[in-house]
Amino acid sequence: MHILIAGCGWLGTAVARQLVARGDRVTGVRTSPDGAEALRALGVEPLVLDLAEPGSGARLPADLDAILALQSARGRGEASYRRAYLTVNHTLLEAAARLRVRAFVHTGSTGLFGQRDGGDVDEAAPPAPTTPEGRVLVEAEQAILAAAALGVPASLLRLSGLYGPGRLWLLDAVAQGRLALGPGDGAWMNACHQEDAAAAVLAVLDRGRAGAIYHATDEHPLPRREVVAFIAERLGIPAPVSATGLDPAAPDRRILGLRTREELDLPCRWPSLREGLDPFLGRRGPEK
């Protein structure tokens, strides 16, 4: 297949590497030429294009078989989220309908679940956004599902907090005391290793149902206190403690992805943060 990856950055490059390895042709879209040569070295055709600009859809290849909408917001704030998840998706969905692609995968976020009761949240749970960004994420999902109802073979994949090579902020957060024990440290931490997230994207691309909602998330989410204690022990430092603790307004819910894993026959290689972070502890340099 000829597959377009919109937002061919940290996660998109990991997905592209696997697609190229299995023989697919990949075009990777970035808004700047930075990294274009690195993509080309992987066998990816780089396309420098801002998909939020009017008319940008006309510059997309005309022979696409699938579109992976992996773009992310360039910062916090409603305007940034609207540009990334509404404006860009509008361009991509128009192209998907015009080109009659075989698959369209949008990666959203479990951040649209703002529940604070510590309960379980699965793929069928209704979104409960508590921030402007979360409400934009819900709007984006509604646009994807509306397109699916009109015949675009579009699926949703919600991602929990991503981590992995080059994105190990959790380790520095504990080492510097920004992630600590204290009030609210029983709240769930929901995460997904880069490798498992990339595998989920490919599974939805290959086997996902149009109009379906999937979750890419750890098999075993952990309470915040367990994550802090585990990282501190492996770093050989006392577990940091904070008197202020977690923001009372922060979400506290356990994101589940069992339905996704069962339907897509998708194993979880890194079932929790313990297994996922373990290879990086004790042999890493400073995180940038």
C-alpha beads as a LAMMPS data file, in Angstrom:
LAMMPS data file: protein, C-alpha beads

288 atoms
287 bonds

1 atom types
1 bond types

-500.0 500.0 xlo xhi
-500.0 500.0 ylo yhi
-500.0 500.0 zlo zhi

Masses

1 110.0

Atoms # bond

1 1 1 0.000 0.000 0.000
2 1 1 0.926 3.647 -0.351
3 1 1 0.367 5.088 3.117
4 1 1 0.442 8.740 4.142
5 1 1 1.559 9.524 7.688
6 1 1 0.418 12.992 8.710
7 1 1 2.575 14.051 11.623
8 1 1 5.559 11.827 10.928
9 1 1 7.372 12.680 14.141
10 1 1 8.318 10.595 17.173
11 1 1 5.483 8.066 16.913
12 1 1 4.981 8.448 13.170
13 1 1 8.598 7.568 12.443
14 1 1 8.290 4.403 14.539
15 1 1 5.198 3.433 12.552
16 1 1 6.874 4.318 9.252
17 1 1 9.867 2.137 10.051
18 1 1 7.601 -0.894 10.454
19 1 1 5.590 -0.127 7.327
20 1 1 8.716 0.196 5.199
21 1 1 10.089 -3.034 6.659
22 1 1 7.020 -4.948 5.538
23 1 1 7.167 -3.490 2.029
24 1 1 4.696 -0.609 2.067
25 1 1 5.402 2.711 0.397
26 1 1 5.282 5.553 2.928
27 1 1 4.981 9.306 2.509
28 1 1 5.672 11.198 5.739
29 1 1 4.287 14.709 6.217
30 1 1 6.095 17.248 8.372
31 1 1 5.470 20.966 8.666
32 1 1 9.192 21.795 8.452
33 1 1 12.118 20.317 6.513
34 1 1 13.839 19.340 9.775
35 1 1 14.298 15.592 9.782
36 1 1 13.466 15.142 6.110
37 1 1 16.798 13.514 5.354
38 1 1 16.401 11.174 8.320
39 1 1 13.040 10.059 6.928
40 1 1 14.520 9.553 3.477
41 1 1 17.273 7.408 4.993
42 1 1 14.556 5.145 6.440
43 1 1 12.969 4.738 3.022
44 1 1 10.195 7.262 3.680
45 1 1 9.299 9.920 1.104
46 1 1 9.247 13.205 3.055
47 1 1 6.610 15.810 2.218
48 1 1 6.992 19.243 3.810
49 1 1 3.455 20.574 4.087
50 1 1 1.280 22.432 6.588
51 1 1 -2.016 20.594 6.323
52 1 1 -3.801 23.370 8.208
53 1 1 -3.216 25.783 5.310
54 1 1 -6.006 26.245 2.733
55 1 1 -5.468 24.176 -0.406
56 1 1 -2.849 21.919 1.186
57 1 1 -4.894 18.811 0.420
58 1 1 -4.296 19.299 -3.290
59 1 1 -0.590 18.604 -2.732
60 1 1 -1.140 15.140 -1.303
61 1 1 -0.239 12.160 -3.512
62 1 1 -3.125 11.040 -5.707
63 1 1 -2.422 7.312 -5.346
64 1 1 -2.820 6.913 -1.588
65 1 1 -4.308 3.708 -0.208
66 1 1 -4.451 4.764 3.443
67 1 1 -4.023 7.795 5.671
68 1 1 -2.674 7.763 9.230
69 1 1 -3.589 11.004 10.998
70 1 1 -0.941 10.978 13.724
71 1 1 -0.464 14.738 14.014
72 1 1 -0.370 16.348 17.443
73 1 1 -0.885 19.851 18.777
74 1 1 2.202 22.067 18.909
75 1 1 1.388 23.191 22.419
76 1 1 -1.378 23.551 24.957
77 1 1 -4.370 25.764 24.362
78 1 1 -7.636 25.444 22.478
79 1 1 -6.392 27.190 19.335
80 1 1 -3.435 24.833 18.947
81 1 1 -5.670 21.815 19.425
82 1 1 -8.258 23.069 16.949
83 1 1 -5.596 23.562 14.307
84 1 1 -4.119 20.093 14.769
85 1 1 -7.193 17.978 15.366
86 1 1 -9.978 19.813 13.543
87 1 1 -8.444 21.842 10.707
88 1 1 -5.848 19.243 9.703
89 1 1 -8.317 16.382 10.017
90 1 1 -10.767 18.275 7.807
91 1 1 -8.087 18.423 5.104
92 1 1 -7.231 14.745 5.533
93 1 1 -10.842 13.540 5.587
94 1 1 -11.609 15.467 2.403
95 1 1 -8.614 13.815 0.752
96 1 1 -9.648 10.399 2.058
97 1 1 -13.119 10.767 0.534
98 1 1 -11.783 12.129 -2.757
99 1 1 -9.114 9.455 -3.142
100 1 1 -11.330 6.647 -1.800
101 1 1 -8.648 5.300 0.503
102 1 1 -8.993 1.860 2.041
103 1 1 -8.298 2.979 5.609
104 1 1 -8.067 6.140 7.703
105 1 1 -6.716 5.993 11.270
106 1 1 -6.905 8.970 13.610
107 1 1 -4.896 8.899 16.841
108 1 1 -6.719 10.802 19.541
109 1 1 -6.063 10.895 23.267
110 1 1 -7.465 9.370 26.419
111 1 1 -7.139 12.923 27.735
112 1 1 -10.804 13.435 26.844
113 1 1 -11.657 11.352 29.905
114 1 1 -11.692 13.757 32.839
115 1 1 -13.204 11.423 35.416
116 1 1 -11.818 11.835 38.941
117 1 1 -13.390 8.899 40.768
118 1 1 -10.655 6.328 40.073
119 1 1 -13.059 4.151 38.115
120 1 1 -12.500 2.059 35.009
121 1 1 -12.913 3.636 31.581
122 1 1 -13.076 1.431 28.505
123 1 1 -13.634 2.003 24.776
124 1 1 -17.417 2.273 25.210
125 1 1 -17.340 4.869 27.998
126 1 1 -18.654 8.314 27.023
127 1 1 -16.018 11.088 26.962
128 1 1 -16.050 13.444 29.938
129 1 1 -13.801 16.386 28.984
130 1 1 -13.031 18.945 31.679
131 1 1 -10.714 21.251 29.707
132 1 1 -11.009 23.225 26.448
133 1 1 -8.422 20.892 24.904
134 1 1 -10.455 17.870 25.936
135 1 1 -13.577 19.328 24.359
136 1 1 -11.690 19.829 21.097
137 1 1 -10.609 16.183 21.196
138 1 1 -14.272 15.203 21.466
139 1 1 -15.150 17.422 18.489
140 1 1 -12.389 15.777 16.489
141 1 1 -13.744 12.320 17.284
142 1 1 -17.244 13.396 16.283
143 1 1 -15.912 14.581 12.908
144 1 1 -14.126 11.262 12.342
145 1 1 -17.217 9.227 13.234
146 1 1 -19.423 11.433 11.046
147 1 1 -17.079 10.820 8.111
148 1 1 -17.217 7.079 8.801
149 1 1 -21.017 7.214 8.708
150 1 1 -20.755 8.802 5.245
151 1 1 -18.524 6.043 3.900
152 1 1 -14.967 7.059 4.772
153 1 1 -13.302 3.942 6.306
154 1 1 -12.184 5.895 9.370
155 1 1 -11.286 4.473 12.798
156 1 1 -10.272 6.086 16.098
157 1 1 -7.317 5.067 18.254
158 1 1 -7.059 6.835 21.598
159 1 1 -3.540 6.898 23.033
160 1 1 -2.635 7.003 26.701
161 1 1 0.495 8.927 27.750
162 1 1 3.279 7.906 25.406
163 1 1 6.814 7.111 26.523
164 1 1 9.835 5.250 25.207
165 1 1 13.217 5.978 23.620
166 1 1 13.740 9.745 23.580
167 1 1 10.676 10.389 25.721
168 1 1 11.578 9.422 29.280
169 1 1 10.360 12.486 31.159
170 1 1 8.990 10.301 33.959
171 1 1 12.496 9.381 35.079
172 1 1 13.673 12.979 35.281
173 1 1 10.402 14.024 36.929
174 1 1 11.050 11.608 39.805
175 1 1 14.761 12.427 40.012
176 1 1 13.963 16.146 40.237
177 1 1 11.024 15.740 42.621
178 1 1 8.405 16.950 40.166
179 1 1 6.688 13.557 40.335
180 1 1 6.414 12.636 44.005
181 1 1 4.560 10.875 46.768
182 1 1 1.949 12.919 48.564
183 1 1 -1.755 13.755 48.549
184 1 1 -3.479 12.104 45.602
185 1 1 -0.664 9.663 44.869
186 1 1 -3.185 6.824 44.572
187 1 1 -4.368 8.250 41.254
188 1 1 -3.931 5.991 38.241
189 1 1 -1.157 6.623 35.715
190 1 1 -2.135 5.458 32.251
191 1 1 0.650 5.055 29.716
192 1 1 1.606 3.330 26.481
193 1 1 5.081 2.412 25.260
194 1 1 6.018 3.735 21.827
195 1 1 6.442 0.196 20.506
196 1 1 2.969 -0.864 21.648
197 1 1 1.432 2.347 20.298
198 1 1 3.016 1.780 16.871
199 1 1 1.793 -1.823 16.870
200 1 1 -1.711 -0.606 17.698
201 1 1 -1.678 1.878 14.812
202 1 1 -0.732 -0.903 12.384
203 1 1 -3.354 -3.251 13.838
204 1 1 -6.108 -0.662 13.346
205 1 1 -4.810 0.077 9.849
206 1 1 -4.901 -3.600 8.901
207 1 1 -7.856 -4.946 10.882
208 1 1 -9.799 -2.028 12.312
209 1 1 -13.495 -1.478 11.631
210 1 1 -14.777 1.759 10.142
211 1 1 -16.413 3.835 12.854
212 1 1 -14.794 1.818 15.663
213 1 1 -13.058 3.271 18.722
214 1 1 -9.918 1.617 20.077
215 1 1 -7.551 2.232 23.001
216 1 1 -3.748 1.935 23.001
217 1 1 -2.905 1.782 26.683
218 1 1 -1.035 -0.309 29.234
219 1 1 -2.460 -3.677 30.172
220 1 1 -1.794 -2.884 33.850
221 1 1 -2.005 0.821 34.766
222 1 1 -0.287 1.626 38.061
223 1 1 -1.076 4.063 40.875
224 1 1 1.171 7.097 40.926
225 1 1 2.771 6.040 44.235
226 1 1 3.895 2.702 42.760
227 1 1 5.472 4.404 39.750
228 1 1 7.342 6.929 41.918
229 1 1 8.557 4.263 44.346
230 1 1 9.693 1.939 41.545
231 1 1 11.638 4.616 39.648
232 1 1 13.237 6.016 42.808
233 1 1 14.342 2.563 43.934
234 1 1 15.907 1.803 40.565
235 1 1 17.632 5.213 40.497
236 1 1 18.984 4.591 43.998
237 1 1 17.390 7.703 45.508
238 1 1 14.791 8.258 48.239
239 1 1 11.297 8.538 46.838
240 1 1 10.535 12.281 46.643
241 1 1 7.642 13.598 48.721
242 1 1 5.497 16.644 48.023
243 1 1 3.219 18.327 50.554
244 1 1 1.040 19.727 47.791
245 1 1 0.659 16.481 45.914
246 1 1 -1.546 16.007 42.887
247 1 1 -3.778 18.783 41.590
248 1 1 -7.268 17.930 42.934
249 1 1 -8.663 18.794 39.494
250 1 1 -6.428 16.256 37.712
251 1 1 -8.139 13.195 36.237
252 1 1 -8.069 9.918 38.134
253 1 1 -9.340 6.979 36.069
254 1 1 -8.002 3.647 34.925
255 1 1 -7.990 3.431 31.124
256 1 1 -8.722 -0.051 29.816
257 1 1 -7.935 -1.504 26.394
258 1 1 -8.973 -5.152 26.735
259 1 1 -11.628 -4.916 24.017
260 1 1 -9.092 -3.482 21.609
261 1 1 -6.506 -6.148 22.311
262 1 1 -9.067 -8.936 21.943
263 1 1 -10.695 -7.662 18.751
264 1 1 -7.428 -6.857 16.995
265 1 1 -5.492 -9.833 18.411
266 1 1 -3.000 -7.312 19.728
267 1 1 -0.551 -8.422 22.429
268 1 1 0.936 -5.854 24.801
269 1 1 4.719 -6.246 24.824
270 1 1 5.203 -3.747 27.651
271 1 1 2.223 -4.403 29.973
272 1 1 3.045 -1.736 32.555
273 1 1 5.438 1.121 33.264
274 1 1 7.577 -1.265 35.304
275 1 1 8.479 -3.408 32.292
276 1 1 8.549 -0.483 29.882
277 1 1 10.878 1.734 31.909
278 1 1 13.117 -1.009 33.265
279 1 1 15.439 -1.202 30.194
280 1 1 16.183 2.530 30.506
281 1 1 16.904 2.683 34.215
282 1 1 20.552 2.707 35.203
283 1 1 21.995 3.260 31.743
284 1 1 20.611 6.545 30.487
285 1 1 22.087 9.986 30.026
286 1 1 20.335 13.249 30.857
287 1 1 16.951 13.595 29.192
288 1 1 16.721 16.576 26.867

Bonds

1 1 1 2
2 1 2 3
3 1 3 4
4 1 4 5
5 1 5 6
6 1 6 7
7 1 7 8
8 1 8 9
9 1 9 10
10 1 10 11
11 1 11 12
12 1 12 13
13 1 13 14
14 1 14 15
15 1 15 16
16 1 16 17
17 1 17 18
18 1 18 19
19 1 19 20
20 1 20 21
21 1 21 22
22 1 22 23
23 1 23 24
24 1 24 25
25 1 25 26
26 1 26 27
27 1 27 28
28 1 28 29
29 1 29 30
30 1 30 31
31 1 31 32
32 1 32 33
33 1 33 34
34 1 34 35
35 1 35 36
36 1 36 37
37 1 37 38
38 1 38 39
39 1 39 40
40 1 40 41
41 1 41 42
42 1 42 43
43 1 43 44
44 1 44 45
45 1 45 46
46 1 46 47
47 1 47 48
48 1 48 49
49 1 49 50
50 1 50 51
51 1 51 52
52 1 52 53
53 1 53 54
54 1 54 55
55 1 55 56
56 1 56 57
57 1 57 58
58 1 58 59
59 1 59 60
60 1 60 61
61 1 61 62
62 1 62 63
63 1 63 64
64 1 64 65
65 1 65 66
66 1 66 67
67 1 67 68
68 1 68 69
69 1 69 70
70 1 70 71
71 1 71 72
72 1 72 73
73 1 73 74
74 1 74 75
75 1 75 76
76 1 76 77
77 1 77 78
78 1 78 79
79 1 79 80
80 1 80 81
81 1 81 82
82 1 82 83
83 1 83 84
84 1 84 85
85 1 85 86
86 1 86 87
87 1 87 88
88 1 88 89
89 1 89 90
90 1 90 91
91 1 91 92
92 1 92 93
93 1 93 94
94 1 94 95
95 1 95 96
96 1 96 97
97 1 97 98
98 1 98 99
99 1 99 100
100 1 100 101
101 1 101 102
102 1 102 103
103 1 103 104
104 1 104 105
105 1 105 106
106 1 106 107
107 1 107 108
108 1 108 109
109 1 109 110
110 1 110 111
111 1 111 112
112 1 112 113
113 1 113 114
114 1 114 115
115 1 115 116
116 1 116 117
117 1 117 118
118 1 118 119
119 1 119 120
120 1 120 121
121 1 121 122
122 1 122 123
123 1 123 124
124 1 124 125
125 1 125 126
126 1 126 127
127 1 127 128
128 1 128 129
129 1 129 130
130 1 130 131
131 1 131 132
132 1 132 133
133 1 133 134
134 1 134 135
135 1 135 136
136 1 136 137
137 1 137 138
138 1 138 139
139 1 139 140
140 1 140 141
141 1 141 142
142 1 142 143
143 1 143 144
144 1 144 145
145 1 145 146
146 1 146 147
147 1 147 148
148 1 148 149
149 1 149 150
150 1 150 151
151 1 151 152
152 1 152 153
153 1 153 154
154 1 154 155
155 1 155 156
156 1 156 157
157 1 157 158
158 1 158 159
159 1 159 160
160 1 160 161
161 1 161 162
162 1 162 163
163 1 163 164
164 1 164 165
165 1 165 166
166 1 166 167
167 1 167 168
168 1 168 169
169 1 169 170
170 1 170 171
171 1 171 172
172 1 172 173
173 1 173 174
174 1 174 175
175 1 175 176
176 1 176 177
177 1 177 178
178 1 178 179
179 1 179 180
180 1 180 181
181 1 181 182
182 1 182 183
183 1 183 184
184 1 184 185
185 1 185 186
186 1 186 187
187 1 187 188
188 1 188 189
189 1 189 190
190 1 190 191
191 1 191 192
192 1 192 193
193 1 193 194
194 1 194 195
195 1 195 196
196 1 196 197
197 1 197 198
198 1 198 199
199 1 199 200
200 1 200 201
201 1 201 202
202 1 202 203
203 1 203 204
204 1 204 205
205 1 205 206
206 1 206 207
207 1 207 208
208 1 208 209
209 1 209 210
210 1 210 211
211 1 211 212
212 1 212 213
213 1 213 214
214 1 214 215
215 1 215 216
216 1 216 217
217 1 217 218
218 1 218 219
219 1 219 220
220 1 220 221
221 1 221 222
222 1 222 223
223 1 223 224
224 1 224 225
225 1 225 226
226 1 226 227
227 1 227 228
228 1 228 229
229 1 229 230
230 1 230 231
231 1 231 232
232 1 232 233
233 1 233 234
234 1 234 235
235 1 235 236
236 1 236 237
237 1 237 238
238 1 238 239
239 1 239 240
240 1 240 241
241 1 241 242
242 1 242 243
243 1 243 244
244 1 244 245
245 1 245 246
246 1 246 247
247 1 247 248
248 1 248 249
249 1 249 250
250 1 250 251
251 1 251 252
252 1 252 253
253 1 253 254
254 1 254 255
255 1 255 256
256 1 256 257
257 1 257 258
258 1 258 259
259 1 259 260
260 1 260 261
261 1 261 262
262 1 262 263
263 1 263 264
264 1 264 265
265 1 265 266
266 1 266 267
267 1 267 268
268 1 268 269
269 1 269 270
270 1 270 271
271 1 271 272
272 1 272 273
273 1 273 274
274 1 274 275
275 1 275 276
276 1 276 277
277 1 277 278
278 1 278 279
279 1 279 280
280 1 280 281
281 1 281 282
282 1 282 283
283 1 283 284
284 1 284 285
285 1 285 286
286 1 286 287
287 1 287 288
